[in-house]
Amino acid sequence: MRAPRIVGLGNAVELITGGESIDGRTAVLMGLVSDLVPGERLDAAAVALVRSEAKTKEYLADRQRWHKPVDIDETELGFLGATASAYIQGQTKGHYPAPLAALEVLLGSAGLDADAAGEAEAEAFAGLFGTPINRALINVFFLSDRNKKDTGVAAAVKPREIKSVGIFGAGIMGSGIAAAVVKRELPVTLSDAAPAALAGGVQKILEEVSYNKQTKGSDPRRMLTFAPLVNATTVDAEYKNCDLVIEAVVENPKVKGELYQRIEPLLGDQTILASNTSAISIGRLAEKLKRPDRFCGIHFFNPVRKMPLVEVIRGPKTSNETVATAVAFAKAVGKSPIVVNDGPGFLVNRLLLPYMNEALELILDGVEIKAIESAAKAFGMPMGPITLYDVVGLDTAYYAGQVMHEAFPDRIGESPLLAAMVKAGRLGQKTGTGFFAYKDKKEGRGSPDPALADVVKPLLRGQTRLSEQQVIERLFLPMVLEATRILEEQKVRDPRDVDLGLIYGIGFPPFKGGLLFWADTLGAAKIVEMLQPYQSLGKRYQPTPMLAEMAKSGQMFYAE
Ligand SMILES: NC(=O)c1ccc[n+]([C@@H]2O[C@H](COP(=O)([O-])OP(=O)(O)OC[C@H]3O[C@@H](n4cnc5c(N)ncnc54)[C@H](O)[C@@H]3O)[C@@H](O)[C@H]2O)c1
């Protein structure tokens, strides 16, 4: 309640409801702090300030001023309320109650003195505390806190220091990873089989690292700091002194294998080799390596700049030191790594695929795309699964689906719809048509396309009408079941890894606390009951042994 009286109501609304941090200079300009001084002058400046205030008695005047109601007229108050609440609704989609409650208190108590306003604040705060959303968000805080402390291995193994990084492949991922590394002031050696791709990759890296958020443009000072750290080369021998080499070439096991055969003999004895593969088994890629213990997956997500998750994939022969080093490296470049044992789809894609696949099944059952999208968004997903297909690209989704179908044919079928979409050349945003039509290939939002019916209609199995809750169950219950299989197979060390992986990897709604946290709020017995009506759909809705056992014993995923 002090902030609006010190920095003005508009500033306070922005600071409190947005929850973003501001830098020292902005804080001084706002009047939020008295002065900005270098750390070494802090004590002296504080003493001088106290002495000066003691003389001028300004602090007494401030106290009086800050105790009074906020100086704002009714019209301004109404305008601020309307714009701020529309903005908050747009940002939170109504899923997070705290910012709106804070706004209400800020506006409602503007006409009161600071004591009465403080009481209103305390009352509103009590109403938010202990709610399911509050508990879920506290869980997310603990998940990320736990992740920060996790070394990735059970044993006390020291990670090796990574002082320089090599990257093969300067495409979307290679250049994104290189930029992340350079931003942390680590040197990068980069090459690509295609000279044009290498040049394009370097340009993208420099654009990203020199970008100044404040001026929204390239910053010559940043360019001078970072550009010398990028070594674009065509000479393999220049990778000799890299402590870590990440391969991000095309998703083809043969191409990757040939590259490893060529470069492994050139690398230092202690150098770690890692692949950014999205789907190829790490065990398979390591087959011909002389040092499979120094090999692992370091799976960044696209776009690297935005996505906080990295999956560190442990192959059958990967050493603890390699895992610990990959984890420490991912953290050093600002990411949140989760260690996953090798297997189809690793963690995030393995959980995403059943959900995506189910969205296609729903279309074939005659459920409207609009209903599928709005149910997923009502659940809290940042975008619906059908839009996600268009963003990822239907060809990419088709190949990922093949991998999952081959691995788990009992529950992931080959979708005739996906095959038909690819055959029709409707590959998503990049081709201008997918499930939606796009006026501009870069445009985010698509619009419904009547021509889609030509592809969908011949494959329709019926005209099912489902409630929003039923669509949510169809989409998310297979994900929960797949998560129990992942736990049964010990692909991750803790259910919390599943939850953090989905929040950071696909934007699973934080206000649900994570997939398994959400499942715990329902309880295993209830989930088994919810699965009942879908048993005719086959194995993908059958309770797994783990879930059935939990339903009997009342055990929870988060039980210590
Ligand atoms: N794009 C994604 O969303 C994404 C996400 C996570 C992981 N991945 C994985 O990252 C890897 C790279 O994907 P991408 O999307 O950056 O692909 P991309 O096509 O943008 O880039 C691949 C680059 O590798 C180069 N290349 C091919 N063979 C080479 C060789 N022998 N030596 C050096 N360079 C070679 C190509 O010229 C190309 O520039 C793949 O394994 C992919 O599965 C991709």
The ligand as an SDF file (V2000), in Angstrom:
LIG
                    3D

 44 48  0  0  0  0  0  0  0  0999 V2000
   13.9700  -27.5740  -35.1610 N   0  0  0  0  0  0  0  0  0  0  0  0
   13.5400  -28.0100  -34.0030 C   0  0  0  0  0  0  0  0  0  0  0  0
   12.4390  -27.6490  -33.5570 O   0  0  0  0  0  0  0  0  0  0  0  0
   14.3930  -28.9160  -33.1740 C   0  0  0  0  0  0  0  0  0  0  0  0
   14.1920  -28.9600  -31.7910 C   0  0  0  0  0  0  0  0  0  0  0  0
   15.0310  -29.7790  -31.0090 C   0  0  0  0  0  0  0  0  0  0  0  0
   15.9960  -30.5370  -31.6170 C   0  0  0  0  0  0  0  0  0  0  0  0
   16.1500  -30.4940  -32.9790 N   0  0  0  0  0  0  0  0  0  0  0  0
   17.2240  -31.3200  -33.5590 C   0  0  0  0  0  0  0  0  0  0  0  0
   18.3580  -30.4920  -33.7980 O   0  0  0  0  0  0  0  0  0  0  0  0
   19.0730  -30.9660  -34.9380 C   0  0  0  0  0  0  0  0  0  0  0  0
   19.1940  -29.8540  -35.9550 C   0  0  0  0  0  0  0  0  0  0  0  0
   17.9000  -29.4240  -36.3130 O   0  0  0  0  0  0  0  0  0  0  0  0
   17.6130  -28.0170  -37.0000 P   0  0  0  0  0  0  0  0  0  0  0  0
   16.1580  -27.7790  -36.8300 O   0  0  0  0  0  0  0  0  0  0  0  0
   18.5850  -27.0300  -36.5190 O   0  0  0  0  0  0  0  0  0  0  0  0
   17.9020  -28.3610  -38.5240 O   0  0  0  0  0  0  0  0  0  0  0  0
   18.3660  -27.3920  -39.6990 P   0  0  0  0  0  0  0  0  0  0  0  0
   17.9930  -28.0810  -40.9590 O   0  0  0  0  0  0  0  0  0  0  0  0
   17.9100  -26.0030  -39.4630 O   0  0  0  0  0  0  0  0  0  0  0  0
   19.9560  -27.3940  -39.5650 O   0  0  0  0  0  0  0  0  0  0  0  0
   20.7540  -28.5180  -39.7700 C   0  0  0  0  0  0  0  0  0  0  0  0
   22.0620  -28.0400  -40.3790 C   0  0  0  0  0  0  0  0  0  0  0  0
   22.9650  -29.1440  -40.3980 O   0  0  0  0  0  0  0  0  0  0  0  0
   23.7590  -28.9810  -41.5660 C   0  0  0  0  0  0  0  0  0  0  0  0
   24.4230  -30.2620  -41.8470 N   0  0  0  0  0  0  0  0  0  0  0  0
   23.9250  -31.3550  -42.4400 C   0  0  0  0  0  0  0  0  0  0  0  0
   24.8390  -32.3330  -42.4520 N   0  0  0  0  0  0  0  0  0  0  0  0
   25.9610  -31.8450  -41.8550 C   0  0  0  0  0  0  0  0  0  0  0  0
   27.2440  -32.3570  -41.5420 C   0  0  0  0  0  0  0  0  0  0  0  0
   27.5800  -33.6080  -41.8700 N   0  0  0  0  0  0  0  0  0  0  0  0
   28.1360  -31.5530  -40.9200 N   0  0  0  0  0  0  0  0  0  0  0  0
   27.8160  -30.2870  -40.5820 C   0  0  0  0  0  0  0  0  0  0  0  0
   26.6060  -29.7430  -40.8580 N   0  0  0  0  0  0  0  0  0  0  0  0
   25.6890  -30.5060  -41.4600 C   0  0  0  0  0  0  0  0  0  0  0  0
   22.8070  -28.4930  -42.6320 C   0  0  0  0  0  0  0  0  0  0  0  0
   23.4890  -27.8610  -43.6900 O   0  0  0  0  0  0  0  0  0  0  0  0
   21.9270  -27.5410  -41.8170 C   0  0  0  0  0  0  0  0  0  0  0  0
   22.3960  -26.2180  -41.8900 O   0  0  0  0  0  0  0  0  0  0  0  0
   18.2940  -32.1900  -35.4260 C   0  0  0  0  0  0  0  0  0  0  0  0
   18.8610  -33.3470  -34.8710 O   0  0  0  0  0  0  0  0  0  0  0  0
   16.9050  -31.9510  -34.8830 C   0  0  0  0  0  0  0  0  0  0  0  0
   16.1790  -33.1380  -34.7010 O   0  0  0  0  0  0  0  0  0  0  0  0
   15.3870  -29.6850  -33.7640 C   0  0  0  0  0  0  0  0  0  0  0  0
  1  2  1  0
  2  3  2  0
  2  4  1  0
  4  5  1  0
  4 44  2  0
  5  6  2  0
  6  7  1  0
  7  8  2  0
  8  9  1  0
  8 44  1  0
  9 10  1  0
  9 42  1  0
 10 11  1  0
 11 12  1  0
 11 40  1  0
 12 13  1  0
 13 14  1  0
 14 15  2  0
 14 16  1  0
 14 17  1  0
 17 18  1  0
 18 19  2  0
 18 20  1  0
 18 21  1  0
 21 22  1  0
 22 23  1  0
 23 24  1  0
 23 38  1  0
 24 25  1  0
 25 26  1  0
 25 36  1  0
 26 27  1  0
 26 35  1  0
 27 28  2  0
 28 29  1  0
 29 30  1  0
 29 35  2  0
 30 31  1  0
 30 32  2  0
 32 33  1  0
 33 34  2  0
 34 35  1  0
 36 37  1  0
 36 38  1  0
 38 39  1  0
 40 41  1  0
 40 42  1  0
 42 43  1  0
M  CHG  2   8   1  16  -1
M  END
$$$$
